[in-house]
Amino acid sequence: MKEQLQIIPTNLIEAYLKEFPKTLQANFNALKDAEISTDSFSFYTSVSSVFSSKIEGEDVDLDSYIKHKKFGIEFLPDYTKKTDDLYNAYTFAKNNVLNQNNISEAHKLLSKHIVAKNWQGKYRTHNMYVSTSDGRIEYVAASPYEVETEMMKFYYDVAILIKANLDIEEVLYFASLIHLIFVKIHPWNDGNGRTARLLEKWFLAQKLGEKAWFIQSEKMYYKQHNTYYKNIRLLGLEYTELDYSQALSFLLMLPTSLGDC
C-alpha cells in the first residue's frame, strides 16, 4: 500500500499476524448461504440485523424475526421495526459501494426509528458520552468540533483501502479497525454501534466478495458482548488520548467469528 493512511493505524499488523488463525482461509472458503434464504429473504442478513440490534438492547428473537421476515408473520411493530430498518441498511450495503455518501444513506435507513429525521445521516453537533447503566462515564467521544475532520480522515483511509491489494489477513485487520475507529469517533447522535458493525461487514464484502455477508460476526459480538465492550474500552477514556496499541484484543475477535460459521 503506497499511500499513507491518516487515521487507521498499521503498526499492529505484525503482532496481529502472529496470532491469526491458520485455518481462516479454509473456513472462509467453506462459507455458503443458508438453504432457507430466497431471492427476497436472506437468513444471514437476518442474523446480522437481529444480533447487532440485541447488542444495543433490543428484545428481538432470531426465530421470531425469521418467521416475520420470511413468512410474513405479524408482530407488534415496536418488536421488529428497528431490526427491519437495520435489515434494510444491510440490503442497501450489499448493492452499493462503500463510500462516504452511501454510509450516510445507510445510517438514514438504520436510524429511521432511532433519531429524528433531520439527524439521520448527519453528524452530531453536541458532546457525546458513553455511560454505564449506573451513570458512570465510560467513554468521551470526539468533540463535535473534531467530528467532521476525523470523519474525512476516516473516509480517506477507507477509499485507499478499498483500492489496495490486500490479503485476507490484512482485510480482516482493517475491517476491525474500521469498526473500532468509527465507534470511537461516534459521529451520529445514535446508531453508531449498528453502523460500525455494518461497516466492518461491508468492507469485508467489498474486498472478499459475497461470502463475507455470511460471516456471523454480529452474533459472535453479542455472545461475547462483555468481552466486546471490554476490548473497546481498553483504548482509554478520552478520544484525544486513545492508545491504539491496546487494540489487538479487539482486532482478534473478528477472525474467531469464522470458526463459529
Backbone hydrogen bonds in HBPLUS format (Angstrom, degrees):
<---DONOR---> <-ACCEPTOR-->    atom                        ^
c    i                          cat <-CA-CA->   ^        H-A-AA   ^      H-
h    n   atom  resd res      DA  || num        DHA   H-A  angle D-A-AA Bond
n    s   type  num  typ     dist DA aas  dist angle  dist       angle   num
A0013-ILE N   A0010-THR O   3.34 MM   3  5.89 171.3  2.35 118.9 121.0     1
A0016-TYR N   A0012-LEU O   2.86 MM   4  5.95 157.1  1.92 156.8 164.6     2
A0017-LEU N   A0013-ILE O   2.87 MM   4  6.06 160.1  1.91 157.3 160.4     3
A0018-LYS N   A0014-GLU O   3.35 MM   4  6.59 143.7  2.49 140.3 148.8     4
A0019-GLU N   A0016-TYR O   3.06 MM   3  5.44 140.2  2.22 106.8 117.4     5
A0020-PHE N   A0017-LEU O   3.34 MM   3  4.95 154.4  2.41  93.4 100.9     6
A0024-LEU N   A0021-PRO O   3.38 MM   3  5.56 166.0  2.40 109.9 111.5     7
A0027-ASN N   A0023-THR O   2.93 MM   4  6.16 157.6  1.98 156.2 163.6     8
A0028-PHE N   A0024-LEU O   2.81 MM   4  6.06 157.1  1.86 156.0 162.1     9
A0029-ASN N   A0025-GLN O   2.88 MM   4  6.12 162.2  1.91 150.6 155.5    10
A0030-ALA N   A0026-ALA O   3.08 MM   4  6.23 137.4  2.27 139.8 150.3    11
A0031-LEU N   A0028-PHE O   3.07 MM   3  5.41 160.8  2.10 111.5 117.6    12
A0037-SER N   A0034-ALA O   3.10 MM   3  5.62 156.8  2.15 113.6 120.2    13
A0038-THR N   A0041-PHE O   2.77 MM   3  4.97 160.9  1.80 144.2 151.0    14
A0041-PHE N   A0038-THR O   3.37 MM   3  4.97 155.1  2.44  93.4 100.6    15
A0046-SER N   A0042-SER O   3.12 MM   4  6.33 148.8  2.22 140.6 149.0    16
A0046-SER N   A0043-PHE O   3.06 MM   3  5.11 118.4  2.45  94.5 109.8    17
A0047-VAL N   A0043-PHE O   2.94 MM   4  6.36 152.0  2.02 147.1 155.4    18
A0048-SER N   A0044-TYR O   2.97 MM   4  6.13 166.2  1.99 142.8 146.2    19
A0049-SER N   A0045-THR O   2.93 MM   4  6.03 164.6  1.96 146.4 151.0    20
A0050-VAL N   A0046-SER O   2.85 MM   4  5.92 166.2  1.87 154.5 158.4    21
A0051-PHE N   A0047-VAL O   3.05 MM   4  6.10 173.6  2.06 154.5 156.3    22
A0052-SER N   A0048-SER O   2.99 MM   4  5.92 154.5  2.06 144.7 152.3    23
A0053-SER N   A0049-SER O   3.07 MM   4  6.02 148.6  2.17 135.1 143.8    24
A0054-LYS N   A0050-VAL O   2.84 MM   4  6.11 149.9  1.93 145.4 154.7    25
A0055-ILE N   A0051-PHE O   3.05 MM   4  6.20 147.2  2.16 139.7 146.8    26
A0056-GLU N   A0053-SER O   2.98 MM   3  5.23 129.7  2.24 100.8 114.1    27
A0058-GLU N   A0053-SER O   3.09 MM   5  5.41 163.0  2.12 138.2 133.4    28
A0057-GLY N   A0054-LYS O   2.91 MM   3  4.92 160.6  1.95 107.2 110.9    29
A0065-TYR N   A0061-ASP O   2.88 MM   4  6.06 156.0  1.94 152.7 160.5    30
A0066-ILE N   A0062-LEU O   2.89 MM   4  6.11 156.7  1.94 156.2 161.5    31
A0067-LYS N   A0063-ASP O   3.13 MM   4  6.40 157.7  2.18 145.7 151.5    32
A0068-HIS N   A0064-SER O   2.97 MM   4  6.23 150.5  2.06 144.5 153.0    33
A0069-LYS N   A0065-TYR O   2.79 MM   4  6.00 161.2  1.82 152.6 157.6    34
A0070-LYS N   A0066-ILE O   2.79 MM   4  5.63 167.5  1.81 150.6 155.0    35
A0071-PHE N   A0067-LYS O   3.09 MM   4  5.20 139.6  2.26 118.1 130.2    36
A0073-ILE N   A0067-LYS O   3.24 MM   6  5.74 166.2  2.26 132.5 128.3    37
A0072-GLY N   A0068-HIS O   3.15 MM   4  4.76 127.1  2.44 112.0 119.0    38
A0079-TYR N   A0076-LEU O   2.84 MM   3  5.48 149.7  1.94 121.6 130.8    39
A0080-THR N   A0077-PRO O   3.18 MM   3  5.60 136.0  2.39 107.9 118.1    40
A0081-LYS N   A0077-PRO O   2.90 MM   4  5.62 153.9  1.97 167.8 172.4    41
A0084-ASP N   A0080-THR O   2.77 MM   4  5.90 155.2  1.83 161.1 169.8    42
A0085-ASP N   A0081-LYS O   2.95 MM   4  6.19 152.5  2.03 144.4 151.5    43
A0086-LEU N   A0082-LYS O   3.09 MM   4  6.34 153.1  2.16 139.3 146.0    44
A0087-TYR N   A0083-THR O   2.84 MM   4  6.08 156.4  1.90 148.8 155.8    45
A0088-ASN N   A0084-ASP O   2.95 MM   4  6.23 153.4  2.02 147.7 154.3    46
A0089-ALA N   A0085-ASP O   3.05 MM   4  6.38 143.4  2.18 139.9 150.0    47
A0089-ALA N   A0086-LEU O   3.05 MM   3  4.94 118.1  2.44  91.9 107.6    48
A0090-TYR N   A0086-LEU O   2.94 MM   4  6.31 156.8  1.99 154.9 160.3    49
A0091-THR N   A0087-TYR O   2.97 MM   4  6.22 158.4  2.01 148.4 154.7    50
A0092-PHE N   A0088-ASN O   2.89 MM   4  6.10 152.0  1.97 141.8 149.6    51
A0093-ALA N   A0089-ALA O   2.93 MM   4  6.19 157.7  1.98 146.7 152.6    52
A0094-LYS N   A0090-TYR O   2.99 MM   4  6.28 149.8  2.09 148.2 155.8    53
A0095-ASN N   A0092-PHE O   3.06 MM   3  5.41 141.4  2.22 105.9 116.6    54
A0096-ASN N   A0093-ALA O   3.31 MM   3  5.18 172.1  2.32 105.8 108.1    55
A0103-ILE N   A0099-ASN O   2.94 MM   4  6.10 147.6  2.04 155.5 165.1    56
A0104-SER N   A0100-GLN O   3.15 MM   4  6.43 158.2  2.20 151.4 156.6    57
A0105-GLU N   A0101-ASN O   3.03 MM   4  6.35 151.0  2.11 141.9 150.4    58
A0106-ALA N   A0102-ASN O   2.86 MM   4  6.03 153.4  1.93 142.5 149.5    59
A0107-HIS N   A0103-ILE O   3.01 MM   4  6.30 153.1  2.09 145.7 152.4    60
A0108-LYS N   A0104-SER O   3.06 MM   4  6.38 151.1  2.15 144.2 152.0    61
A0109-LEU N   A0105-GLU O   3.16 MM   4  6.50 148.9  2.26 144.8 152.4    62
A0110-LEU N   A0106-ALA O   2.95 MM   4  6.27 169.3  1.97 158.1 159.7    63
A0111-SER N   A0107-HIS O   2.90 MM   4  5.72 144.5  2.02 148.2 155.2    64
A0114-ILE N   A0111-SER O   2.93 MM   3  4.69 169.5  1.94 110.3 110.9    65
A0115-VAL N   A0111-SER O   3.16 MM   4  5.79 167.9  2.17 148.4 147.7    66
A0119-TRP N   A0116-ALA O   2.87 MM   3  5.51 161.8  1.90 122.7 128.8    67
A0120-GLN N   A0117-LYS O   3.17 MM   3  5.28 163.2  2.20 107.3 112.5    68
A0122-LYS N   A0119-TRP O   3.27 MM   3  5.02 164.6  2.29 116.0 113.5    69
A0124-ARG N   A0187-PRO O   2.81 MM  63  5.98 160.3  1.85 169.5 169.6    70
A0141-ALA N   A0128-MET O   3.00 MM  13  5.50 157.2  2.06 156.0 162.0    71
A0130-VAL N   A0139-TYR O   2.82 MM   9  5.01 168.2  1.83 151.2 155.0    72
A0138-GLU N   A0130-VAL O   2.66 MM   8  5.47 155.5  1.71 150.3 158.7    73
A0139-TYR N   A0130-VAL O   3.06 MM   9  5.01 142.2  2.21 144.0 144.4    74
A0132-THR N   A0136-ARG O   2.78 MM   4  5.27 154.5  1.85 150.3 158.6    75
A0135-GLY N   A0132-THR O   3.01 MM   3  5.28 162.4  2.04 113.6 115.9    76
A0140-VAL N   A0237-LEU O   2.79 MM  97  6.05 164.7  1.81 175.0 173.2    77
A0239-TYR N   A0140-VAL O   3.06 MM  99  6.14 133.5  2.28 158.2 170.4    78
A0146-GLU N   A0143-SER O   2.80 MM   3  5.12 150.4  1.88 111.0 120.9    79
A0147-VAL N   A0143-SER O   3.10 MM   4  6.30 132.5  2.33 150.3 164.1    80
A0150-GLU N   A0146-GLU O   2.89 MM   4  6.02 168.6  1.90 168.2 172.1    81
A0151-MET N   A0147-VAL O   2.82 MM   4  5.97 157.5  1.87 155.5 162.3    82
A0152-MET N   A0148-GLU O   2.95 MM   4  6.14 146.4  2.06 144.7 153.3    83
A0153-LYS N   A0149-THR O   3.19 MM   4  6.51 151.5  2.28 143.6 150.5    84
A0154-PHE N   A0150-GLU O   2.95 MM   4  6.23 154.6  2.02 142.9 150.7    85
A0155-TYR N   A0151-MET O   2.81 MM   4  6.06 165.4  1.83 153.9 156.0    86
A0156-TYR N   A0152-MET O   2.98 MM   4  6.05 152.5  2.06 139.7 147.7    87
A0157-ASP N   A0153-LYS O   2.97 MM   4  6.23 163.2  2.00 152.5 156.0    88
A0158-VAL N   A0154-PHE O   2.96 MM   4  6.23 161.6  1.99 153.6 159.0    89
A0159-ALA N   A0155-TYR O   3.00 MM   4  6.15 160.4  2.04 146.5 151.4    90
A0160-ILE N   A0156-TYR O   3.05 MM   4  6.36 153.7  2.13 147.8 155.1    91
A0161-LEU N   A0157-ASP O   2.89 MM   4  6.14 162.6  1.92 155.1 159.5    92
A0162-ILE N   A0158-VAL O   2.87 MM   4  6.05 150.3  1.96 150.3 158.3    93
A0164-ALA N   A0160-ILE O   3.05 MM   4  6.18 126.4  2.35 138.0 153.1    94
A0171-VAL N   A0167-ASP O   2.94 MM   4  6.21 153.8  2.01 154.4 163.1    95
A0172-LEU N   A0168-ILE O   3.09 MM   4  6.33 161.8  2.12 150.5 153.2    96
A0173-TYR N   A0169-GLU O   3.03 MM   4  6.23 155.6  2.09 144.0 151.5    97
A0174-PHE N   A0170-GLU O   2.95 MM   4  6.15 170.4  1.95 156.0 156.8    98
A0175-ALA N   A0171-VAL O   2.88 MM   4  5.99 151.6  1.97 145.6 154.6    99
A0176-SER N   A0172-LEU O   3.06 MM   4  6.17 162.6  2.09 148.0 151.1   100
A0177-LEU N   A0173-TYR O   3.20 MM   4  6.50 153.1  2.27 142.7 150.3   101
A0178-ILE N   A0174-PHE O   2.86 MM   4  6.06 151.7  1.94 148.6 156.0   102
A0179-HIS N   A0175-ALA O   3.10 MM   4  6.36 158.9  2.15 146.8 151.8   103
A0180-LEU N   A0176-SER O   2.88 MM   4  6.15 163.9  1.91 148.8 153.1   104
A0181-ILE N   A0177-LEU O   2.81 MM   4  5.79 173.2  1.81 153.1 155.4   105
A0182-PHE N   A0178-ILE O   3.13 MM   4  6.04 158.2  2.18 140.1 146.5   106
A0183-VAL N   A0179-HIS O   3.15 MM   4  6.37 161.1  2.18 147.2 152.4   107
A0184-LYS N   A0180-LEU O   3.01 MM   4  6.27 152.5  2.09 146.4 154.3   108
A0185-ILE N   A0181-ILE O   2.92 MM   4  6.19 153.6  1.99 152.3 158.4   109
A0186-HIS N   A0182-PHE O   2.89 MM   4  6.05 163.7  1.92 152.3 157.5   110
A0195-THR N   A0191-GLY O   3.02 MM   4  6.08 156.8  2.07 141.2 148.2   111
A0196-ALA N   A0192-ASN O   2.86 MM   4  6.03 162.6  1.89 150.5 155.5   112
A0197-ARG N   A0193-GLY O   3.03 MM   4  6.25 164.3  2.06 155.2 157.8   113
A0198-LEU N   A0194-ARG O   3.08 MM   4  6.24 151.5  2.16 142.9 151.1   114
A0199-LEU N   A0195-THR O   2.80 MM   4  6.06 158.8  1.84 156.3 162.4   115
A0200-GLU N   A0196-ALA O   3.05 MM   4  6.29 155.3  2.11 146.2 152.1   116
A0201-LYS N   A0197-ARG O   3.29 MM   4  6.51 164.1  2.32 142.9 145.9   117
A0202-TRP N   A0198-LEU O   2.77 MM   4  5.92 158.5  1.82 154.4 161.9   118
A0203-PHE N   A0199-LEU O   2.86 MM   4  5.97 164.1  1.89 152.3 155.0   119
A0204-LEU N   A0200-GLU O   3.14 MM   4  6.36 160.8  2.18 144.0 149.4   120
A0205-ALA N   A0201-LYS O   2.96 MM   4  6.22 157.9  2.01 150.1 155.6   121
A0206-GLN N   A0202-TRP O   2.94 MM   4  6.20 152.2  2.01 147.3 155.3   122
A0207-LYS N   A0203-PHE O   3.06 MM   4  6.27 148.0  2.16 149.9 157.8   123
A0208-LEU N   A0204-LEU O   2.71 MM   4  5.68 155.4  1.76 154.1 161.9   124
A0209-GLY N   A0205-ALA O   2.89 MM   4  4.65 143.6  2.03 121.5 127.1   125
A0212-ALA N   A0209-GLY O   3.07 MM   3  6.06 160.2  2.11 128.9 133.1   126
A0213-TRP N   A0210-GLU O   3.01 MM   3  5.85 155.4  2.07 124.7 130.0   127
A0214-PHE N   A0211-LYS O   2.89 MM   3  5.49 161.5  1.92 119.2 125.5   128
A0215-ILE N   A0212-ALA O   3.17 MM   3  5.52 167.0  2.19 112.2 116.2   129
A0220-MET N   A0216-GLN O   3.12 MM   4  6.42 157.8  2.17 146.7 152.8   130
A0221-TYR N   A0217-SER O   2.86 MM   4  6.15 162.8  1.89 156.7 161.0   131
A0222-TYR N   A0218-GLU O   2.98 MM   4  6.19 150.3  2.07 142.0 150.1   132
A0223-LYS N   A0219-LYS O   2.89 MM   4  6.17 164.6  1.92 153.3 157.4   133
A0224-GLN N   A0220-MET O   2.92 MM   4  6.10 141.5  2.07 146.3 156.9   134
A0225-HIS N   A0222-TYR O   3.14 MM   3  4.69 145.7  2.26 115.0 108.0   135
A0227-THR N   A0224-GLN O   3.03 MM   3  5.40 114.6  2.48 107.9 122.9   136
A0228-TYR N   A0224-GLN O   2.78 MM   4  5.97 159.9  1.82 157.5 164.4   137
A0229-TYR N   A0225-HIS O   3.01 MM   4  6.10 168.6  2.02 146.6 147.6   138
A0230-LYS N   A0226-ASN O   2.96 MM   4  6.06 153.2  2.04 140.1 148.7   139
A0231-ASN N   A0227-THR O   2.83 MM   4  5.98 161.6  1.87 154.3 157.8   140
A0232-ILE N   A0228-TYR O   3.15 MM   4  6.41 146.1  2.27 141.0 150.2   141
A0233-ARG N   A0229-TYR O   2.94 MM   4  6.15 153.1  2.01 147.4 154.4   142
A0234-LEU N   A0230-LYS O   3.14 MM   4  6.35 130.4  2.40 141.0 153.4   143
A0236-GLY N   A0233-ARG O   3.07 MM   3  5.91 161.9  2.10 128.7 132.6   144
A0243-ASP N   A0235-LEU O   2.91 MM   8  4.91 156.2  1.97 132.1 139.9   145
A0241-GLU N   A0238-GLU O   3.00 MM   3  5.31 153.1  2.07 110.0 118.6   146
A0242-LEU N   A0239-TYR O   3.38 MM   3  5.42 168.4  2.39 112.7 111.2   147
A0246-GLN N   A0243-ASP O   3.08 MM   3  5.94 167.0  2.10 121.5 125.4   148
A0247-ALA N   A0244-TYR O   3.17 MM   3  5.12 159.1  2.22 110.5 110.1   149
A0250-PHE N   A0247-ALA O   3.04 MM   3  5.43 120.3  2.41 108.3 122.6   150
A0251-LEU N   A0247-ALA O   2.98 MM   4  6.24 164.6  2.01 158.4 163.4   151
A0252-LEU N   A0248-LEU O   3.00 MM   4  6.18 147.1  2.11 153.5 160.7   152
A0253-MET N   A0250-PHE O   3.04 MM   3  5.48 163.8  2.06 114.7 119.8   153
A0256-THR N   A0253-MET O   3.06 MM   3  5.48 126.5  2.36 107.7 121.3   154
A0257-SER N   A0254-LEU O   2.93 MM   3  5.38 143.3  2.06 112.7 123.4   155
A0258-LEU N   A0255-PRO O   3.24 MM   3  5.77 152.7  2.31 110.3 117.1   156
A0259-GLY N   A0256-THR O   3.06 MM   3  5.40 141.3  2.21 104.2 115.1   157
A0260-ASP N   A0257-SER O   3.17 MM   3  5.19 146.7  2.28  95.9 105.7   158
A0261-CYS N   A0258-LEU O   3.40 MM   3  5.21 157.5  2.46  95.0 101.4   159
